[in-house]
């Protein structure tokens, strides 16, 4: 049984560097958000960092997929979150149940729009769900969209020096 990846011995410096790059990116985003209250939303960026720095030559890391997926996930998630809050406020009902239902709808709708627009990025589905199930504000949205944009830019600049770790 093999414990380490076969490429690790030859490329160990890149394994360390790319992992540190992921760590520093998430650190900067979390510090910019200045909160650990939106952990579900931040977690989606962690998954995107994995894509960007562990499989940087994958189609899944192209800006079309990462940015497109995040824009769709953000629009759907925020819209359905606002709609769920409006329904709870005006019609009543169990807020938790309503948000769970709208979270499921956000998941399905985000998947549908991403596959029909060719912008599939799985972490953006988690983001959409996270917006519905968690409190968020405009600054959170801005930091997340700036965060994913930053990830795309750093990946694009460093791509010639990065290798696929998988």
PyMOL commands that set and color helices and strands:
alter all, ss='L'
color gray80, all
select helices_A, chain A and resi 8-33+39-54+59-61+63-91+95-117+122-133+138-161
alter helices_A, ss='H'
color red, helices_A
deselect
rebuild
show_as cartoon
